[in-house]
Amino acid sequence: MSESPSLAAKVVRMLGIVAHLVLLPYYLASGLVAPLWAVIVLVAVWAALLVVALRLWKTRPFLVPLVPVVAVAIWFAAVTAGETWLNWTA
C-alpha cells in the first residue's frame, strides 16, 4: 500500500496546477504580438509542461509549482525574442 500524501503536498501540487492553468490565457493572447505559428508552438509547449506537472503530481508534488515558473520564463523569453529578432509587434 502506498501512503497518502501530506496535506502540504496536496496544497502545493494543487497550487502549482492552478498557477499553470492561469498562464494559459497569456499563452493564447500571444497572438496579439506573435504570428499564428508561434502561438501554436507556445501552446504546445504549455501543454507539454502540463504533462510534466501531471507526471510530477504523485512522484514529486513539491516540484509541481516549478512548472509554472518555467512556463513564465519560456513565454517571456519567446515573446521577447520574437519582438527583438523577428520584429513581432502588436
C-alpha positions as CSV (number, residue, x, y, z in Angstrom):
1,M,0.0,0.0,0.0
2,S,1.2,3.5,-0.8
3,E,0.9,6.1,1.9
4,S,-1.3,9.1,1.3
5,P,0.5,12.4,0.5
6,S,0.6,15.0,3.3
7,L,-1.7,18.0,3.4
8,A,1.2,20.2,2.5
9,A,2.0,18.1,-0.6
10,K,-1.7,18.2,-1.7
11,V,-1.9,22.0,-1.3
12,V,1.5,22.7,-3.0
13,R,0.7,20.5,-6.0
14,M,-2.8,21.9,-6.4
15,L,-1.4,25.5,-6.3
16,G,1.1,24.5,-9.0
17,I,-1.5,23.2,-11.3
18,V,-3.8,26.2,-10.8
19,A,-0.9,28.6,-11.4
20,H,-0.1,26.7,-14.6
21,L,-3.8,26.9,-15.8
22,V,-3.8,30.6,-15.1
23,L,-1.0,31.0,-17.6
24,L,-2.9,29.6,-20.5
25,P,-4.7,32.9,-21.4
26,Y,-1.3,34.6,-21.6
27,Y,0.0,31.9,-24.0
28,L,-3.2,32.3,-26.1
29,A,-3.0,36.1,-26.0
30,S,0.4,35.9,-27.5
31,G,-1.4,36.0,-30.8
32,L,-1.7,39.8,-30.3
33,V,2.1,40.0,-30.8
34,A,3.2,36.7,-32.4
35,P,2.2,35.1,-35.6
36,L,-0.1,32.0,-35.6
37,W,2.7,29.5,-36.0
38,A,4.4,30.9,-32.9
39,V,1.2,30.8,-30.8
40,I,0.7,27.1,-31.9
41,V,4.3,26.3,-30.7
42,L,3.8,28.2,-27.5
43,V,0.5,26.4,-26.7
44,A,2.2,23.1,-27.5
45,V,5.0,24.0,-25.0
46,W,2.4,24.9,-22.4
47,A,0.6,21.6,-23.0
48,A,3.9,19.7,-22.7
49,L,4.6,21.5,-19.4
50,L,1.1,20.5,-18.2
51,V,2.0,16.9,-18.9
52,V,5.2,17.3,-16.9
53,A,3.3,18.8,-14.0
54,L,0.8,16.0,-14.0
55,R,3.6,13.4,-14.0
56,L,5.2,15.1,-11.1
57,W,1.8,15.2,-9.3
58,K,2.3,11.9,-7.5
59,T,6.0,11.3,-7.6
60,R,7.3,14.8,-6.6
61,P,4.5,17.1,-5.6
62,F,6.8,19.8,-4.3
63,L,8.2,20.3,-7.8
64,V,4.9,21.0,-9.4
65,P,5.0,24.7,-8.6
66,L,8.2,25.0,-10.5
67,V,6.4,24.1,-13.8
68,P,4.5,27.5,-14.0
69,V,7.8,29.3,-13.1
70,V,9.4,27.6,-16.1
71,A,6.3,28.3,-18.2
72,V,6.6,32.1,-17.4
73,A,10.3,32.1,-18.3
74,I,9.7,30.3,-21.6
75,W,6.8,32.5,-22.6
76,F,8.6,35.7,-21.7
77,A,11.8,34.6,-23.5
78,A,9.9,33.6,-26.6
79,V,7.8,36.8,-26.9
80,T,10.8,39.0,-26.1
81,A,13.0,37.1,-28.6
82,G,10.2,37.4,-31.3
83,E,9.9,41.1,-30.7
84,T,13.6,41.7,-30.8
85,W,14.8,39.4,-33.6
86,L,11.7,38.7,-35.6
87,N,10.0,42.1,-35.4
88,W,6.8,40.9,-33.9
89,T,4.7,43.9,-33.0
90,A,1.3,44.4,-31.5
